[in-house]
Amino acid sequence: MRAYDPRYKVNPPLRAASDVEALRLALADGTIDAVATDHAPHAAEDKDCEWQAAAMGMTGLETALSAVQEALVDTGLLDWAGVADRMSVRPARIGRLDGHGRPLAVGEPANVTLVDPSARWQVDPAALQTASRNTPFRAREMHGRVVATFLRGRPTVLDGAPVDPGARP
């Protein structure tokens, strides 16, 4: 740690660049099965304090896909089919979620995430949908953005914003 910024206080702790590279390669070659965010949001007061008193964890759900694109797709370690496999197919299999992680096909549940890989966006903690603002990516430009998500054919996110579950598409 260059500074004791509680945003980076996580468990397990952040590791050296060589460890991060080894994890990237293991994810790319299939040694590691899945990407997980360990999304651990905390109230501002739980992170806006001295290091020792700060809670462990950070928000990661809304930046996960962009981080994977930057670390694996943009570097050529993984293609988009591999991203879908590591972030959807394998996690669903591990979690025994039969209706998820399946290919698009007639009669199958349409659980889909639409991505714009060319989108560029700047992380603004105040604009995140999560209740937490403790992101390590504050003010960072990210590549790729989730445009829409669908659960059993119904939109849950459109143009980056949550859809009211009672609203008709």
Residue frames as a rotation matrix with the C-alpha (Angstrom) as fourth column:
MET 1
0.580 0.814 0.000 0.00
0.814 -0.580 0.000 0.00
0.000 0.000 -1.000 0.00
ARG 2
-0.348 -0.659 0.667 1.34
0.620 -0.695 -0.364 3.38
0.703 0.287 0.651 -0.96
ALA 3
-0.667 0.244 0.704 -1.10
-0.572 -0.773 -0.275 5.02
0.477 -0.586 0.655 1.43
TYR 4
-0.919 0.383 -0.095 -3.41
0.348 0.674 -0.651 3.76
-0.186 -0.631 -0.753 4.10
ASP 5
-0.630 0.757 -0.172 -6.59
-0.756 -0.548 0.358 4.52
0.176 0.356 0.918 2.17
PRO 6
-0.532 0.436 0.726 -9.43
-0.376 0.646 -0.664 2.44
-0.759 -0.626 -0.180 3.68
ARG 7
0.433 0.667 -0.606 -11.02
-0.854 0.089 -0.512 2.02
-0.288 0.740 0.608 0.23
TYR 8
0.104 -0.525 -0.845 -8.30
-0.693 0.570 -0.440 -0.58
0.713 0.631 -0.305 -0.40
LYS 9
-0.656 -0.274 0.704 -8.71
-0.729 0.470 -0.497 -2.45
-0.195 -0.839 -0.508 2.89
VAL 10
0.417 0.740 -0.527 -10.03
-0.834 0.542 0.102 -5.84
0.361 0.397 0.844 1.78
ASN 11
-0.322 -0.469 0.823 -9.71
-0.715 0.690 0.114 -9.45
-0.621 -0.552 -0.557 2.84
PRO 12
0.357 -0.928 -0.108 -7.87
0.872 0.290 0.394 -11.18
-0.334 -0.235 0.913 1.34
PRO 13
0.270 -0.308 -0.912 -5.57
0.017 -0.946 0.324 -8.18
-0.963 -0.103 -0.250 0.91
LEU 14
0.941 -0.034 -0.336 -4.60
-0.334 -0.234 -0.913 -6.79
-0.048 0.972 -0.232 -2.48
ARG 15
0.593 -0.717 0.367 -1.50
0.480 0.680 0.554 -8.50
-0.646 -0.152 0.748 -3.84
ALA 16
-0.263 -0.830 -0.492 1.64
-0.156 -0.467 0.870 -7.70
-0.952 0.306 -0.006 -5.82
ALA 17
0.182 0.297 -0.938 1.48
-0.918 -0.290 -0.270 -7.24
-0.352 0.910 0.220 -9.60
SER 18
-0.723 -0.508 -0.468 3.11
-0.644 0.740 0.191 -10.66
0.250 0.440 -0.863 -10.13
ASP 19
-0.808 0.509 0.297 0.30
0.180 0.692 -0.699 -12.34
-0.561 -0.511 -0.651 -8.16
VAL 20
0.100 0.867 -0.489 -2.33
-0.394 -0.416 -0.819 -10.43
-0.913 0.275 0.300 -10.13
GLU 21
-0.134 -0.229 -0.964 -0.74
-0.991 0.042 0.128 -11.54
0.011 0.973 -0.233 -13.42
ALA 22
-0.974 -0.225 -0.018 -0.69
-0.223 0.972 -0.075 -15.17
0.034 -0.069 -0.997 -12.25
LEU 23
-0.422 0.896 0.137 -4.41
0.139 0.213 -0.967 -14.92
-0.896 -0.389 -0.215 -11.44
ARG 24
0.174 0.454 -0.874 -5.15
-0.782 -0.475 -0.403 -13.44
-0.598 0.753 0.272 -14.87
LEU 25
-0.516 -0.463 -0.721 -3.30
-0.817 0.519 0.251 -16.26
0.258 0.719 -0.646 -16.61
ALA 26
-0.966 0.171 0.193 -5.02
0.063 0.882 -0.467 -18.91
-0.250 -0.439 -0.863 -14.46
LEU 27
-0.069 0.981 -0.179 -8.43
-0.156 -0.187 -0.970 -17.44
-0.985 -0.039 0.166 -15.27
ALA 28
0.097 0.049 -0.994 -7.58
-0.955 -0.276 -0.107 -17.33
-0.280 0.960 0.020 -18.97
ASP 29
-0.638 -0.430 -0.639 -6.36
-0.643 0.754 0.135 -20.94
0.424 0.497 -0.757 -19.14
GLY 30
0.252 0.887 -0.386 -9.26
-0.413 0.460 0.786 -22.29
0.875 -0.039 0.482 -17.07
THR 31
-0.607 -0.504 -0.614 -7.30
0.368 0.507 -0.780 -23.17
0.704 -0.699 -0.122 -13.94
ILE 32
-0.859 0.456 -0.235 -9.56
0.008 -0.446 -0.895 -20.70
-0.513 -0.770 0.379 -12.11
ASP 33
-0.532 0.714 0.455 -13.20
0.831 0.543 0.121 -21.34
-0.161 0.443 -0.882 -12.94
ALA 34
0.353 0.870 0.346 -14.96
0.860 -0.447 0.247 -18.06
0.369 0.210 -0.905 -12.34
VAL 35
-0.683 -0.390 0.618 -14.80
0.162 -0.905 -0.393 -14.34
0.713 -0.168 0.681 -11.68
ALA 36
0.274 0.737 -0.618 -16.29
0.907 0.015 0.420 -13.23
0.319 -0.676 -0.665 -8.38
THR 37
0.077 -0.219 0.973 -16.51
0.081 -0.971 -0.225 -9.69
0.994 0.096 -0.057 -7.09
ASP 38
-0.326 -0.040 -0.945 -17.08
0.922 0.209 -0.327 -10.33
0.210 -0.977 -0.031 -3.38
HIS 39
-0.209 0.370 0.905 -19.21
0.130 -0.907 0.401 -7.20
0.969 0.201 0.142 -3.63
ALA 40
-0.102 0.082 -0.991 -18.94
0.979 0.183 -0.086 -5.89
0.174 -0.980 -0.099 -0.06
PRO 41
-0.083 0.119 0.989 -20.47
0.224 -0.965 0.135 -2.44
0.971 0.233 0.054 0.11
HIS 42
-0.305 -0.043 -0.952 -20.23
0.953 -0.013 -0.304 -0.45
0.001 -0.999 0.045 3.32
ALA 43
0.825 0.563 -0.049 -21.71
0.565 -0.817 0.112 2.79
0.023 -0.120 -0.992 4.58
ALA 44
0.496 -0.644 0.582 -19.44
0.041 -0.652 -0.757 5.81
0.867 0.400 -0.297 4.15
GLU 45
0.535 -0.277 0.798 -18.72
-0.811 -0.432 0.394 6.01
0.235 -0.858 -0.456 7.86
ASP 46
0.868 -0.211 0.449 -17.44
-0.013 0.895 0.446 2.42
-0.496 -0.393 0.774 7.85
LYS 47
0.465 -0.721 0.514 -14.74
0.880 0.316 -0.353 3.34
0.092 0.617 0.782 5.31
ASP 48
0.324 -0.301 0.897 -14.19
0.133 -0.924 -0.358 7.06
0.937 0.235 -0.259 5.95
CYS 49
0.944 -0.105 0.312 -12.09
-0.324 -0.134 0.936 6.54
-0.056 -0.985 -0.161 9.04
GLU 50
0.016 -0.997 0.071 -8.59
-0.964 0.003 0.266 5.47
-0.265 -0.073 -0.961 10.06
TRP 51
-0.285 -0.253 -0.925 -7.26
-0.713 0.701 0.028 2.25
0.641 0.667 -0.380 8.54
GLN 52
-0.976 -0.217 -0.028 -7.46
-0.141 0.720 -0.679 0.16
0.167 -0.659 -0.733 11.72
ALA 53
-0.570 0.816 0.095 -11.14
-0.186 -0.016 -0.982 0.93
-0.800 -0.578 0.161 12.30
ALA 54
-0.299 0.458 -0.837 -12.25
-0.943 -0.276 0.186 0.63
-0.145 0.845 0.515 8.66
ALA 55
0.499 0.573 0.650 -14.44
-0.374 0.819 -0.435 -2.25
-0.782 -0.026 0.623 7.51
MET 56
-0.650 -0.663 0.371 -13.01
-0.002 0.490 0.872 -4.82
-0.760 0.565 -0.320 5.09
GLY 57
-0.100 0.586 0.804 -14.37
0.834 0.490 -0.255 -4.77
-0.543 0.645 -0.538 1.54
MET 58
-0.742 -0.070 -0.667 -15.27
-0.269 -0.880 0.391 -2.61
-0.614 0.469 0.635 -1.42
THR 59
0.444 0.895 -0.034 -18.01
-0.288 0.107 -0.952 -2.32
-0.848 0.433 0.305 -3.97
GLY 60
-0.633 -0.774 -0.003 -17.27
-0.290 0.234 0.928 -4.20
-0.718 0.588 -0.373 -7.17
LEU 61
-0.073 0.693 0.718 -20.45
0.532 0.636 -0.559 -5.30
-0.844 0.341 -0.415 -8.89
GLU 62
0.816 0.538 -0.214 -20.88
0.156 -0.560 -0.814 -2.32
-0.557 0.630 -0.541 -11.24
THR 63
0.411 -0.748 -0.521 -17.22
-0.863 -0.503 0.042 -2.19
-0.293 0.433 -0.853 -12.29
ALA 64
0.134 -0.395 0.909 -16.56
-0.186 0.891 0.414 -5.94
-0.973 -0.225 0.046 -12.58
LEU 65
0.698 0.173 0.695 -17.25
0.568 0.458 -0.684 -6.36
-0.437 0.872 0.222 -16.29
SER 66
0.919 -0.385 0.084 -15.15
-0.257 -0.747 -0.613 -3.32
0.299 0.542 -0.786 -17.23
ALA 67
0.300 -0.840 0.451 -12.30
-0.836 -0.003 0.549 -4.53
-0.460 -0.542 -0.703 -15.02
VAL 68
0.227 -0.162 0.960 -12.43
0.204 0.972 0.116 -7.98
-0.952 0.169 0.254 -16.67
GLN 69
0.930 0.105 0.354 -12.51
0.365 -0.130 -0.922 -6.41
-0.051 0.986 -0.159 -20.13
GLU 70
0.728 -0.682 0.073 -9.45
-0.663 -0.727 -0.180 -4.30
0.176 0.083 -0.981 -19.33
ALA 71
0.095 -0.743 0.663 -7.48
-0.797 0.342 0.497 -7.10
-0.596 -0.576 -0.560 -17.66
LEU 72
-0.212 -0.133 0.968 -8.38
0.091 0.984 0.155 -10.00
-0.973 0.121 -0.196 -19.96
VAL 73
0.619 0.507 0.600 -10.14
0.624 0.147 -0.768 -9.02
-0.478 0.849 -0.225 -23.20
ASP 74
0.954 -0.228 -0.194 -8.16
-0.292 -0.855 -0.428 -5.87
-0.068 0.465 -0.883 -24.04
THR 75
0.082 -0.979 0.189 -4.90
-0.823 0.041 0.566 -7.76
-0.562 -0.201 -0.803 -23.33
GLY 76
0.020 -0.008 -1.000 -5.89
-0.868 0.497 -0.022 -10.70
0.497 0.868 0.003 -25.53
LEU 77
-0.854 -0.385 0.350 -5.96
-0.517 0.700 -0.492 -13.24
-0.056 -0.601 -0.797 -22.70
LEU 78
-0.572 0.750 0.331 -9.68
0.463 0.629 -0.624 -13.97
-0.677 -0.204 -0.707 -23.10
ASP 79
-0.874 0.398 0.278 -12.35
0.100 -0.413 0.905 -13.43
0.475 0.819 0.321 -25.73
TRP 80
-0.484 0.746 0.457 -15.95
-0.845 -0.534 -0.024 -12.43
0.227 -0.398 0.889 -25.03
ALA 81
0.401 0.582 -0.708 -17.13
-0.333 0.812 0.479 -16.05
0.853 0.044 0.520 -25.13
GLY 82
-0.325 -0.624 -0.711 -14.57
0.538 0.496 -0.681 -16.73
0.778 -0.604 0.174 -22.40
VAL 83
-0.900 0.076 0.430 -15.86
-0.343 -0.732 -0.589 -13.78
0.270 -0.677 0.685 -20.38
ALA 84
0.083 0.997 -0.001 -19.43
-0.859 0.072 0.506 -15.15
0.505 -0.041 0.862 -20.63
ASP 85
0.278 -0.053 -0.959 -18.12
0.145 0.989 -0.012 -18.55
0.949 -0.136 0.283 -19.56
ARG 86
-0.586 -0.659 -0.472 -16.18
0.554 0.100 -0.827 -17.25
0.592 -0.746 0.307 -16.53
MET 87
-0.958 0.213 0.190 -18.79
-0.284 -0.775 -0.565 -14.69
0.027 -0.595 0.803 -15.42
SER 88
-0.093 0.996 -0.016 -22.01
-0.996 -0.093 0.006 -16.58
0.004 0.016 1.000 -16.17
VAL 89
0.374 0.298 -0.878 -21.82
-0.506 0.859 0.076 -20.21
0.777 0.416 0.472 -17.34
ARG 90
-0.354 -0.607 -0.711 -19.35
0.253 0.670 -0.698 -21.55
0.900 -0.427 -0.083 -14.78
PRO 91
-0.904 0.061 0.423 -20.67
-0.410 -0.402 -0.819 -19.55
0.120 -0.914 0.388 -11.80
ALA 92
0.081 0.997 -0.010 -24.20
-0.982 0.081 0.172 -20.82
0.172 -0.004 0.985 -12.58
ARG 93
0.307 -0.038 -0.951 -22.92
-0.174 0.980 -0.096 -24.39
0.936 0.195 0.294 -12.77
ILE 94
-0.733 -0.647 -0.210 -20.98
0.130 0.169 -0.977 -24.03
0.667 -0.744 -0.040 -9.51
GLY 95
-0.816 0.461 0.349 -24.03
-0.559 -0.476 -0.679 -22.53
-0.147 -0.749 0.646 -7.80
ARG 96
-0.826 0.499 0.260 -26.33
0.526 0.850 0.040 -25.15
-0.201 0.170 -0.965 -9.35
LEU 97
-0.274 0.713 -0.646 -28.52
-0.272 -0.701 -0.659 -22.40
-0.923 -0.005 0.386 -10.82
ASP 98
-0.347 0.101 0.933 -30.16
0.634 0.758 0.154 -24.41
-0.691 0.645 -0.326 -13.58
GLY 99
0.629 0.713 0.310 -31.95
0.714 -0.371 -0.594 -21.47
-0.309 0.595 -0.742 -15.22
HIS 100
0.804 -0.392 -0.448 -28.79
-0.378 -0.918 0.124 -19.38
-0.460 0.070 -0.885 -15.59
GLY 101
-0.145 -0.988 -0.053 -25.64
-0.599 0.045 0.799 -19.50
-0.787 0.147 -0.599 -17.67
ARG 102
0.013 0.229 0.973 -27.36
0.530 0.824 -0.201 -21.26
-0.848 0.519 -0.110 -20.54
PRO 103
-0.910 -0.377 0.175 -27.08
0.328 -0.394 0.859 -20.41
-0.255 0.838 0.482 -24.24
LEU 104
-0.363 0.797 -0.483 -29.73
-0.683 -0.580 -0.443 -18.39
-0.633 0.170 0.755 -25.99
ALA 105
-0.987 0.142 -0.073 -32.16
0.053 0.724 0.688 -20.82
0.150 0.675 -0.722 -27.59
VAL 106
-0.245 0.969 0.032 -35.87
-0.583 -0.173 0.794 -21.15
0.775 0.175 0.607 -28.25
GLY 107
0.579 0.616 -0.535 -37.57
0.085 0.606 0.791 -22.27
0.811 -0.503 0.298 -25.07
GLU 108
-0.205 -0.720 -0.663 -34.64
0.880 0.161 -0.447 -21.35
0.429 -0.675 0.600 -22.82
PRO 109
0.637 0.381 -0.670 -34.91
0.672 -0.701 0.239 -18.57
-0.379 -0.603 -0.702 -20.23
ALA 110
0.405 -0.466 0.787 -33.60
0.551 -0.562 -0.617 -15.33
0.729 0.683 0.029 -21.73
ASN 111
0.813 -0.322 -0.485 -31.16
0.339 -0.416 0.844 -14.31
-0.474 -0.850 -0.229 -19.01
VAL 112
0.366 -0.586 0.723 -28.92
0.863 -0.077 -0.500 -11.94
0.348 0.807 0.477 -20.94
THR 113
0.337 -0.351 -0.874 -26.45
0.347 -0.816 0.462 -9.13
-0.875 -0.459 -0.153 -20.38
LEU 114
0.724 -0.104 0.681 -25.87
0.645 -0.248 -0.723 -6.77
0.245 0.963 -0.113 -23.32
VAL 115
0.265 -0.770 -0.580 -22.47
0.543 -0.377 0.750 -5.07
-0.796 -0.514 0.318 -23.35
ASP 116
0.976 -0.157 0.149 -21.03
0.031 -0.579 -0.815 -2.20
0.214 0.800 -0.560 -25.36
PRO 117
0.505 -0.842 -0.192 -17.30
0.825 0.405 0.394 -3.04
-0.254 -0.357 0.899 -25.37
SER 118
-0.230 -0.614 0.755 -16.40
0.790 -0.571 -0.224 0.27
0.569 0.545 0.616 -27.03
ALA 119
0.749 0.567 0.343 -18.12
0.244 -0.717 0.653 2.44
0.616 -0.405 -0.676 -24.41
ARG 120
-0.531 -0.843 -0.091 -15.90
0.497 -0.222 -0.839 4.61
0.687 -0.490 0.537 -22.25
TRP 121
0.617 0.740 0.267 -17.09
0.161 -0.451 0.878 5.85
0.770 -0.499 -0.397 -18.88
GLN 122
-0.513 -0.749 0.420 -15.66
-0.255 -0.334 -0.907 7.47
0.820 -0.572 -0.019 -15.81
VAL 123
-0.160 0.419 -0.894 -16.43
0.775 0.614 0.149 5.92
0.611 -0.669 -0.423 -12.44
ASP 124
-0.471 0.168 0.866 -18.37
-0.462 -0.883 -0.079 8.38
0.752 -0.437 0.493 -10.32
PRO 125
-0.932 0.065 -0.356 -19.09
0.305 0.669 -0.677 6.85
0.194 -0.740 -0.644 -6.90
ALA 126
-0.677 0.715 -0.175 -22.13
-0.347 -0.520 -0.780 9.12
-0.649 -0.467 0.600 -6.48
ALA 127
-0.135 0.631 -0.764 -23.66
-0.990 -0.063 0.123 7.69
0.029 0.773 0.633 -9.67
LEU 128
-0.897 -0.209 -0.390 -23.29
-0.223 0.975 -0.010 4.02
0.382 0.078 -0.921 -8.69
GLN 129
0.031 0.992 -0.124 -26.57
-0.429 0.125 0.895 2.19
0.903 0.026 0.429 -8.11
THR 130
-0.074 -0.128 -0.989 -25.24
0.681 0.718 -0.144 0.38
0.728 -0.684 0.034 -5.05
ALA 131
0.895 0.445 -0.040 -25.78
0.306 -0.544 0.781 1.86
0.326 -0.711 -0.623 -1.60
SER 132
0.499 -0.797 -0.341 -22.01
0.547 -0.016 0.837 2.06
-0.672 -0.604 0.428 -1.15
ARG 133
0.973 -0.202 -0.116 -19.45
-0.227 -0.712 -0.664 4.46
0.052 0.672 -0.739 -2.60
ASN 134
0.373 -0.886 0.275 -16.22
-0.538 0.035 0.842 2.70
-0.756 -0.462 -0.463 -1.60
THR 135
0.958 -0.063 0.279 -14.79
0.264 0.572 -0.777 1.92
-0.111 0.818 0.565 -5.02
PRO 136
0.118 -0.983 -0.140 -11.08
0.450 -0.073 0.890 1.73
-0.885 -0.168 0.434 -5.83
PHE 137
-0.328 -0.203 0.922 -11.88
0.942 0.003 0.336 3.00
-0.071 0.979 0.191 -9.32
ARG 138
0.478 0.545 -0.689 -13.02
0.549 -0.797 -0.249 6.51
-0.685 -0.260 -0.680 -8.33
ALA 139
0.522 -0.135 -0.842 -12.57
-0.459 -0.877 -0.145 8.92
-0.719 0.462 -0.520 -11.30
ARG 140
-0.563 -0.753 0.341 -10.96
-0.132 0.489 0.862 6.19
-0.816 0.440 -0.374 -13.42
GLU 141
0.024 0.524 -0.851 -11.92
-0.988 -0.115 -0.098 5.82
-0.149 0.844 0.515 -17.08
MET 142
-0.299 -0.004 0.954 -13.20
-0.152 0.987 -0.043 2.31
-0.942 -0.158 -0.296 -17.72
HIS 143
-0.704 0.054 -0.708 -13.72
-0.706 0.050 0.706 0.51
0.073 0.997 0.003 -21.02
GLY 144
-0.687 0.535 -0.492 -16.89
0.232 0.803 0.549 -1.42
0.689 0.263 -0.676 -21.76
ARG 145
-0.785 0.506 0.359 -20.27
-0.597 -0.460 -0.657 -0.94
-0.168 -0.730 0.663 -20.15
VAL 146
-0.706 0.672 0.224 -23.34
0.635 0.740 -0.222 -3.01
-0.315 -0.014 -0.949 -19.46
VAL 147
-0.894 0.438 0.095 -26.13
-0.282 -0.714 0.641 -1.56
0.348 0.546 0.762 -21.59
ALA 148
0.112 0.979 0.168 -28.99
-0.922 0.039 0.385 -3.82
0.371 -0.198 0.907 -20.52
THR 149
-0.957 -0.261 0.125 -29.78
-0.289 0.896 -0.337 -6.95
-0.024 -0.358 -0.933 -18.54
PHE 150
-0.005 0.963 -0.269 -32.75
-0.826 0.148 0.544 -9.27
0.563 0.224 0.795 -18.87
LEU 151
-0.855 -0.132 0.502 -34.01
-0.430 0.722 -0.542 -11.89
-0.291 -0.679 -0.674 -16.44
ARG 152
-0.484 0.647 0.589 -36.35
0.554 0.748 -0.366 -14.49
-0.677 0.149 -0.721 -17.94
GLY 153
-0.321 0.276 0.906 -36.88
0.914 -0.161 0.373 -12.13
0.249 0.948 -0.201 -20.87
ARG 154
0.786 0.618 0.010 -37.84
0.581 -0.744 0.330 -9.11
0.211 -0.254 -0.944 -18.76
PRO 155
0.078 -0.798 0.597 -35.54
0.201 -0.574 -0.794 -6.07
0.976 0.183 0.116 -18.60
THR 156
0.563 0.011 -0.826 -33.92
0.826 0.023 0.563 -5.41
0.025 -1.000 0.003 -15.24
VAL 157
-0.067 -0.586 -0.807 -31.51
0.252 -0.793 0.555 -2.71
-0.965 -0.166 0.201 -16.45
LEU 158
0.517 0.178 0.837 -31.90
0.856 -0.098 -0.508 -0.54
-0.009 0.979 -0.203 -19.55
ASP 159
0.444 -0.444 0.778 -29.37
0.236 -0.780 -0.579 2.05
0.864 0.441 -0.242 -20.63
GLY 160
-0.536 -0.842 -0.063 -27.49
0.199 -0.053 -0.979 1.58
0.820 -0.538 0.196 -17.38
ALA 161
-0.612 0.386 0.691 -30.47
-0.762 -0.523 -0.382 2.28
0.213 -0.760 0.614 -15.10
PRO 162
-0.925 0.310 0.219 -32.56
0.170 0.853 -0.493 -0.20
-0.340 -0.419 -0.842 -13.11
VAL 163
-0.604 0.796 -0.043 -36.03
-0.251 -0.139 0.958 -0.94
0.756 0.589 0.284 -14.44
ASP 164
-0.384 0.593 0.708 -39.00
-0.900 -0.069 -0.430 -0.87
-0.206 -0.802 0.560 -12.10
PRO 165
-0.977 -0.059 0.205 -39.99
-0.032 0.990 0.135 -4.57
-0.211 0.125 -0.969 -11.78
GLY 166
-0.221 0.972 0.077 -43.69
0.412 0.164 -0.896 -3.63
-0.884 -0.166 -0.437 -11.93
ALA 167
-0.040 0.170 -0.985 -43.29
-0.675 -0.731 -0.099 -1.67
-0.737 0.660 0.144 -15.19
ARG 168
0.665 0.292 0.687 -44.26
0.311 0.728 -0.611 -3.31
-0.678 0.620 0.394 -18.47
PRO 169
-0.442 -0.896 0.044 -41.56
0.384 -0.144 0.912 -3.36
-0.811 0.420 0.408 -21.20
